[in-house]
Structure formats: C-alpha cells, structure tokens
Amino acid sequence: MKLAVVGLIEWGEFARVDHVPAPGEIVEALEAWEQPAGGGAVAAVQIARLAGGCLFFTALGDDELGHRAQRELEGMGVRVEAAWRAEPQRRAFVHLDDEGERTITTAGERLGPRGSDALPWSELEAIDAVYLTAGDAGAVRAARAAGRLVAAVRAGEALAGSGVQLDVLVMSANDAAERYRAGEIEPPPLAVVRTDGAAGGWIETADRHSSHWTAPALPAPAVDSYGAGDSFAGGLTFGLGQGQTLASAVAVGARCGAGCVSGRGPYAGQPAGSERA
C-alpha cells in the first residue's frame, strides 16, 4: 500500500497555558516548544505511523524554518517533496489551554504546491489514496490520479476549480471556516464526512443517505485537541487505501483523532500501525 498527502506545512510554536489571555492580559506559558505542524504535516505523520511511510507534496519557504520543517518531518518517516518559495515559511502560534482547546494565530502566506511545480507528480498514479489539504487546481487534478482522493474543505477554491470528483470531502461540523453547500464543488463529492469531536460525526453520501458514528473512548485522559481533525483524516485515508468501506475507514480515523487528543501537541498521541486495531 502506498499513501500520500498533498498540502501545507506551518512551523508551529506551541505554548501550554492555563487559559488563553484576555485582551490586555499577560499569561506565562507552563511549557513551550516548536515543531512542524499544519494540516498536511499532521496527516502525513499519522499516515506514516500507520503505514510505515508517506509521500508528502508541499511548498515551503526557502529559509531556515522551511528547511528545518523538512528535516524534522523526514525524521518522522515522511518523504517530503517540496517546492521552495521565496516567501518566509508560514508559522502558527498555538495556545493549548487547560480545557484541552487550541487557539491558533497564523502568520505568512498559505503555501501550497502547484500543479506546475517541478515535483514528481506522476508518482501519484501508483498511490492507493491521497489526502489533500492545500494546493491549486492543477495539484488537485494531479492528486486525482491516485486510487482514492480525500480532501479538506479548506482547499475549497482549488477543489471547485479542478473539475474532478472527490471520493470524500472532510470538514469539521464545529468550525465556522469549514462549510460546504451542495453545488459548490462540481461534480459533487461521492461522500461528505463531518466530524463533531466527542459527539462523533456524520457521513453523507451523494445519494443523500446520512449516517452517524459515535466517537470512541479516549485511550488516555484528554490533553489537547491540536491536530485531531487531520489525524482523523490521515486515518481515514489509510483505511480507504487499504480497501476498507467508508464506515470502517471512518472508524480508523476516529481512533486516530482520539489518540491525538490524548497526547501533547499533534504527534505524541497518534497511534502507530500496531495500535490501530
């Protein structure tokens, strides 16, 4: 089985605080660290932990943080194929509070790969499943060469302009920035998956059939929610790449999301291959 991600990387600066500061307030971080993050990176690492590797097409700022992000992701089992941009690497500052919530401020251009970038796009023809979080319409069309194509709704403009059909469109039911209405992407996705945190989520198929799934129990006490949604999407993509039904693949994704919530930051709690059953 071969799996890939097409998407973005943010350099994450994390601070654990007892609460997010109110306007004008100063809070002291209980703990702070930095690491590559962002939707594409989180999903790629989750897939690599389940499958033993992941091919990742992205774009990075050609600066110290961009190159460091590539090195650290490769150290976690991800093969990074990057188009290098003159812009600074996009960064994200993340507050992780005692309620397990994450509050994010981003800085810099949202860098995604383009279909015109000199990347080994033809390799996607041999890929079983791809998860796409960012890129232009050309990148979406290149990703469609894979056996299954899962995409995040945040890539909506590129998805709408690509003219290709998605197997699954993934979004959060609780994020105002993640909304999809019928007709916004044509042809319509074969299925839409909406996650709802501890409440589980919904699967809606193109024939208007809707089903609900229940979130699994956390494997350990909740720590924070950063990366849970993209860990879910990585697990879902892994399951589809294995040839599982959508419902079974969603169950894999739900376990990955629950594992992520149980660890510090995006990676500590992600389940590995031996833990996915």
C-alpha positions in Angstrom: 0.0 0.0 0.0 1.2 3.5 -1.0 -0.3 6.7 0.5 0.4 10.4 0.0 -0.6 13.8 1.2 -0.7 17.0 -0.8 -0.9 20.0 1.4 0.8 22.7 3.6 3.1 22.9 6.5 3.2 25.5 9.2 6.0 25.9 11.6 4.3 25.6 14.9 5.2 27.5 18.1 3.2 25.9 21.0 2.6 27.3 24.4 0.7 25.4 27.1 -1.2 27.9 29.3 -3.9 27.6 32.0 -6.1 29.9 29.9 -5.9 31.9 26.7 -5.1 35.5 27.6 -7.9 38.1 27.6 -7.4 41.4 25.8 -4.5 43.2 27.5 -3.6 40.3 29.8 -0.2 38.6 30.0 -0.1 34.9 30.8 3.0 32.8 31.4 3.5 29.6 29.5 3.7 26.4 31.6 5.5 24.7 28.7 6.7 25.8 25.2 8.1 24.0 22.2 8.4 24.2 18.4 7.9 21.7 15.6 6.5 21.3 12.1 2.7 21.4 12.1 -0.3 22.3 9.9 -2.9 20.1 8.3 -0.7 18.4 5.7 2.1 17.7 8.1 -0.1 16.2 10.8 -1.9 13.9 8.4 1.3 12.8 6.7 2.9 11.8 10.0 -0.2 9.9 11.1 -0.3 8.0 7.8 3.5 7.3 8.1 2.9 5.8 11.6 0.1 3.6 10.3 1.6 2.6 7.0 5.3 2.8 7.6 5.8 5.8 5.3 4.1 8.6 3.5 4.9 10.7 0.4 4.2 14.4 1.0 3.9 17.0 -1.7 4.1 20.5 -0.3 5.6 24.0 -0.7 8.0 25.5 1.8 9.6 28.9 2.5 13.3 28.7 1.4 14.5 29.8 4.8 15.8 28.2 8.0 12.4 27.2 9.3 11.3 25.7 5.9 14.4 23.5 5.7 14.1 22.6 9.4 10.5 21.5 8.8 11.5 19.2 6.0 14.3 17.6 8.1 12.1 17.0 11.1 9.2 15.5 9.1 11.6 13.2 7.3 12.8 12.1 10.7 9.3 11.0 11.5 9.1 8.8 8.4 7.6 11.2 5.9 9.2 11.6 2.4 8.9 15.3 1.7 8.8 16.6 -1.9 8.8 20.4 -1.6 8.6 23.3 -4.0 10.7 26.0 -2.5 9.2 29.5 -2.3 10.9 32.9 -1.8 8.4 33.8 0.9 9.2 33.2 4.5 7.9 29.9 5.9 4.3 30.2 7.2 4.2 30.0 11.0 1.5 29.3 13.6 1.4 30.3 17.2 -0.8 27.9 19.3 -2.2 28.3 22.8 -3.1 25.0 24.4 -5.2 25.6 27.5 -6.3 23.6 30.5 -9.7 22.8 28.8 -7.8 20.9 26.1 -8.7 23.5 23.5 -6.3 25.0 20.9 -6.3 28.7 19.8 -4.2 29.5 16.8 -2.7 32.6 15.2 -1.1 32.2 11.8 1.5 34.4 10.1 2.6 34.3 6.5 1.2 33.2 3.2 -0.6 29.9 3.0 1.9 27.9 0.9 0.6 25.0 -1.1 2.0 23.1 -4.1 1.0 23.9 -7.6 0.5 21.5 -10.5 3.1 23.5 -12.4 5.8 22.9 -9.7 8.6 20.6 -10.7 7.5 17.8 -8.3 7.3 14.1 -9.1 3.5 14.2 -9.7 3.5 11.1 -11.9 4.2 9.0 -8.8 0.7 9.6 -7.6 -0.6 7.3 -10.4 0.8 4.4 -8.2 -0.7 5.7 -5.0 -3.6 4.0 -3.4 -5.1 7.0 -1.6 -4.2 10.7 -1.2 -5.3 13.3 1.4 -5.2 16.9 0.1 -5.3 19.9 2.3 -3.9 22.7 0.1 -2.7 23.3 -3.5 -4.1 24.8 -6.7 -6.5 23.2 -9.2 -3.6 21.6 -11.0 -2.4 19.9 -7.8 -5.9 18.6 -7.3 -6.0 17.2 -10.8 -2.6 15.5 -10.2 -3.9 14.0 -6.9 -6.9 12.6 -8.7 -4.6 10.1 -10.4 -4.5 8.2 -7.1 -6.9 5.4 -6.4 -8.9 7.4 -3.8 -8.9 11.1 -3.2 -9.8 12.6 0.2 -9.7 16.4 0.6 -10.2 19.0 3.3 -12.9 21.6 2.7 -10.4 24.4 3.4 -9.0 23.7 -0.1 -12.4 24.5 -1.5 -11.4 27.1 -4.1 -8.9 24.8 -5.7 -11.3 21.8 -5.5 -14.1 23.8 -7.1 -11.8 24.9 -10.0 -10.3 21.5 -10.6 -13.4 19.8 -12.2 -12.5 16.4 -10.6 -14.7 14.3 -8.4 -13.6 13.6 -4.8 -14.2 10.3 -3.1 -14.5 12.0 0.3 -14.7 15.7 1.4 -13.8 16.1 5.1 -14.7 19.0 7.4 -15.5 19.9 11.0 -19.1 20.5 12.0 -17.9 23.0 14.6 -15.6 25.2 12.6 -17.2 28.2 11.0 -14.5 28.3 8.4 -15.3 24.8 7.2 -18.6 24.9 5.5 -19.8 23.2 2.3 -23.1 23.5 0.4 -24.3 21.3 -2.4 -23.2 22.7 -5.7 -20.1 24.4 -4.5 -17.9 21.6 -5.9 -18.8 20.0 -9.2 -19.0 17.2 -9.8 -20.1 16.7 -6.2 -18.1 14.5 -3.8 -19.1 10.9 -3.6 -19.3 11.4 0.2 -19.0 14.2 2.8 -17.7 13.4 6.3 -18.4 15.9 9.1 -16.5 15.5 12.3 -18.1 16.6 15.6 -15.4 16.0 18.2 -16.6 13.9 21.2 -20.0 13.6 19.6 -18.7 11.6 16.7 -19.8 12.8 13.3 -21.8 12.2 10.1 -21.3 10.5 6.8 -23.4 11.8 3.9 -23.3 10.1 0.5 -24.1 11.5 -2.9 -27.4 9.7 -2.9 -28.4 11.7 0.2 -28.0 8.8 2.7 -26.8 10.0 6.1 -25.4 8.0 9.0 -23.9 9.0 12.3 -20.9 7.5 14.1 -20.0 7.6 17.8 -16.6 8.8 18.9 -14.5 6.1 20.6 -13.4 6.4 24.1 -10.1 8.2 24.6 -7.1 5.9 25.2 -5.9 8.2 27.9 -7.1 11.5 29.5 -7.5 14.4 27.1 -4.5 16.7 26.8 -5.3 19.0 23.8 -7.2 19.0 20.5 -4.5 20.3 18.2 -4.2 18.1 15.2 -7.1 15.8 16.0 -9.0 16.6 12.8 -6.1 16.0 10.5 -5.1 12.9 12.4 -8.6 11.7 11.8 -8.3 12.5 8.1 -4.9 10.6 7.9 -6.5 7.5 9.5 -9.5 7.8 7.1 -7.2 8.0 4.1 -5.2 5.0 5.4 -8.4 2.9 5.7 -9.6 3.8 2.2 -6.1 3.0 0.8 -6.4 -0.5 2.4 -9.7 -1.0 0.6 -11.9 -0.7 3.6 -15.5 0.5 3.4 -16.0 4.2 4.2 -17.6 3.4 7.5 -14.7 1.2 8.5 -12.2 3.8 7.3 -14.0 6.5 9.4 -13.7 4.2 12.4 -9.9 4.1 11.9 -9.9 7.9 11.5 -11.9 8.3 14.7 -9.4 6.2 16.7 -6.5 8.3 15.3 -8.3 11.5 16.3 -9.0 10.2 19.8 -5.3 9.2 20.1 -4.1 12.6 19.1 -6.3 14.3 21.7 -4.7 12.1 24.3 -1.1 13.4 23.6 0.8 16.6 23.8 0.6 18.6 20.5 -0.1 16.9 17.2 2.1 13.8 17.3 2.6 12.4 20.8 -0.7 10.5 20.9 -1.0 9.4 17.3 -1.5 5.6 17.1 1.0 3.6 15.2 0.3 0.5 13.0 0.4 -1.9 15.8 -2.1 0.2 17.8 -4.8 0.8 15.1 -7.0 -2.3 15.7 
